[in-house]
Amino acid sequence: MSFKIMWILAAVAVTISCEAKNEENDDITDILKIISYPDRENDFSLWQLEGRNHVQMAYIIRTDDSKIIVIDGGLPESEDTLTQYLKQLNGVVDTWIVTHPHIDHAGALLKIIPKKQIKIKRILHVKLQEEWVKLYEASSLDFFNQYNNVVNHSQIPLIDVEVGETFLLGKGVIMKVLGARNDIVTKNAINNSSMAFKISGQSKSVLFLGDLGIEGGNAILNRTSLEELQADYVQMSHHGQNGVDKIFYESVKAKYALWPTPVWLWDNNLDNKGVNSGKWNTVVVREWMTELKIIKNYVVGLEGTVQID
């Protein structure tokens, strides 16, 4: 076979391979669409990040004075896309917030830290004890230990948050911690020790709940004033299923709901058997949002990455 023919065949093979790869990833983009507000002050923009049909949670915030905050970051598979997004925002994260050490929330972070392509100035997290995890959620122990090993040896300043603490994330943008480690609640243990916090700027506030369950949500309700709890946006706890109860959402009085939820989970669709064919509570929770007159549900699986201002 001549060199020329071999070269042509190789080129065709590469083209087919690239076309196949592009077809496979045609709904995925590494370009973050950014709308800027140069004249705005004391506020922030929020991006809810696509999950590629997986259950995960990932958000980016940019304050008006250009501080970058990441909340969780999602699965290990999301590392490349998240890295590209952050490079568009100058490759520096001023604050990385980890709601809890589960792989669908902190997996990407553990891949990003060792590569050092992104500079992280500090990590805020909830400190859990290994013996407590071993006793009440042994199935999560391996990832919990991986998480601690990476962040503790990263030389990134690590802040263990407590309920009631406040943090300045950027000019005019305040974070208040409403929920953190909960040693008393041992059912659904790590989820119920999710960091819950409200981020407030000049024009809006967002309440993040991580994967809080009913027990963790009730603990927050029992110690938090309604004024502190209420927010314009609420992140749906545990991806909108088996999270906090309706009374909690009623108390928040949000206008908009953020769903880090793929389509199949949004529809409670098990193995393409149809809407509400699965075991999850998402359709019921959707009905709650209708009853509570939520203006808009921002659903990752329906909208992909979206900027919210």
ChimeraX attribute file (.defattr): number of C-alpha atoms within 10 A of each C-alpha:
attribute: neighborCount
match mode: 1-to-1
recipient: residues
	/A:1	5
	/A:2	6
	/A:3	8
	/A:4	9
	/A:5	10
	/A:6	11
	/A:7	11
	/A:8	11
	/A:9	12
	/A:10	12
	/A:11	12
	/A:12	12
	/A:13	12
	/A:14	12
	/A:15	12
	/A:16	12
	/A:17	12
	/A:18	12
	/A:19	13
	/A:20	12
	/A:21	11
	/A:22	12
	/A:23	10
	/A:24	10
	/A:25	11
	/A:26	10
	/A:27	10
	/A:28	14
	/A:29	14
	/A:30	12
	/A:31	12
	/A:32	19
	/A:33	13
	/A:34	12
	/A:35	10
	/A:36	11
	/A:37	12
	/A:38	8
	/A:39	6
	/A:40	12
	/A:41	16
	/A:42	16
	/A:43	22
	/A:44	29
	/A:45	20
	/A:46	17
	/A:47	19
	/A:48	24
	/A:49	27
	/A:50	30
	/A:51	23
	/A:52	16
	/A:53	15
	/A:54	20
	/A:55	21
	/A:56	27
	/A:57	28
	/A:58	25
	/A:59	21
	/A:60	22
	/A:61	22
	/A:62	21
	/A:63	21
	/A:64	22
	/A:65	17
	/A:66	15
	/A:67	18
	/A:68	24
	/A:69	24
	/A:70	23
	/A:71	22
	/A:72	27
	/A:73	28
	/A:74	27
	/A:75	23
	/A:76	19
	/A:77	15
	/A:78	22
	/A:79	18
	/A:80	14
	/A:81	18
	/A:82	26
	/A:83	20
	/A:84	18
	/A:85	19
	/A:86	21
	/A:87	16
	/A:88	15
	/A:89	17
	/A:90	13
	/A:91	16
	/A:92	17
	/A:93	22
	/A:94	19
	/A:95	22
	/A:96	21
	/A:97	20
	/A:98	22
	/A:99	28
	/A:100	27
	/A:101	26
	/A:102	22
	/A:103	22
	/A:104	21
	/A:105	23
	/A:106	26
	/A:107	23
	/A:108	23
	/A:109	25
	/A:110	21
	/A:111	18
	/A:112	19
	/A:113	18
	/A:114	13
	/A:115	9
	/A:116	10
	/A:117	14
	/A:118	17
	/A:119	17
	/A:120	22
	/A:121	14
	/A:122	17
	/A:123	21
	/A:124	18
	/A:125	22
	/A:126	25
	/A:127	18
	/A:128	19
	/A:129	11
	/A:130	14
	/A:131	11
	/A:132	15
	/A:133	18
	/A:134	14
	/A:135	12
	/A:136	16
	/A:137	17
	/A:138	13
	/A:139	11
	/A:140	15
	/A:141	19
	/A:142	10
	/A:143	15
	/A:144	22
	/A:145	13
	/A:146	15
	/A:147	18
	/A:148	16
	/A:149	12
	/A:150	15
	/A:151	17
	/A:152	12
	/A:153	10
	/A:154	15
	/A:155	12
	/A:156	14
	/A:157	13
	/A:158	17
	/A:159	13
	/A:160	12
	/A:161	19
	/A:162	17
	/A:163	17
	/A:164	12
	/A:165	12
	/A:166	16
	/A:167	14
	/A:168	12
	/A:169	22
	/A:170	22
	/A:171	16
	/A:172	16
	/A:173	22
	/A:174	18
	/A:175	19
	/A:176	19
	/A:177	19
	/A:178	24
	/A:179	31
	/A:180	25
	/A:181	25
	/A:182	20
	/A:183	13
	/A:184	12
	/A:185	17
	/A:186	18
	/A:187	14
	/A:188	16
	/A:189	22
	/A:190	29
	/A:191	27
	/A:192	31
	/A:193	29
	/A:194	29
	/A:195	30
	/A:196	27
	/A:197	24
	/A:198	22
	/A:199	22
	/A:200	21
	/A:201	21
	/A:202	13
	/A:203	11
	/A:204	15
	/A:205	21
	/A:206	23
	/A:207	27
	/A:208	25
	/A:209	27
	/A:210	28
	/A:211	31
	/A:212	30
	/A:213	25
	/A:214	20
	/A:215	22
	/A:216	30
	/A:217	24
	/A:218	16
	/A:219	16
	/A:220	18
	/A:221	18
	/A:222	8
	/A:223	10
	/A:224	14
	/A:225	11
	/A:226	12
	/A:227	9
	/A:228	13
	/A:229	20
	/A:230	19
	/A:231	22
	/A:232	16
	/A:233	24
	/A:234	23
	/A:235	23
	/A:236	26
	/A:237	26
	/A:238	23
	/A:239	25
	/A:240	24
	/A:241	23
	/A:242	16
	/A:243	25
	/A:244	23
	/A:245	18
	/A:246	14
	/A:247	13
	/A:248	16
	/A:249	21
	/A:250	14
	/A:251	15
	/A:252	19
	/A:253	18
	/A:254	23
	/A:255	16
	/A:256	19
	/A:257	23
	/A:258	22
	/A:259	22
	/A:260	30
	/A:261	27
	/A:262	23
	/A:263	16
	/A:264	20
	/A:265	25
	/A:266	25
	/A:267	20
	/A:268	23
	/A:269	19
	/A:270	15
	/A:271	9
	/A:272	11
	/A:273	10
	/A:274	12
	/A:275	14
	/A:276	18
	/A:277	13
	/A:278	17
	/A:279	11
	/A:280	18
	/A:281	17
	/A:282	23
	/A:283	18
	/A:284	14
	/A:285	21
	/A:286	18
	/A:287	11
	/A:288	17
	/A:289	21
	/A:290	12
	/A:291	10
	/A:292	15
	/A:293	13
	/A:294	16
	/A:295	12
	/A:296	13
	/A:297	18
	/A:298	22
	/A:299	23
	/A:300	28
	/A:301	22
	/A:302	15
	/A:303	13
	/A:304	20
	/A:305	22
	/A:306	18
	/A:307	17
	/A:308	13
	/A:309	13
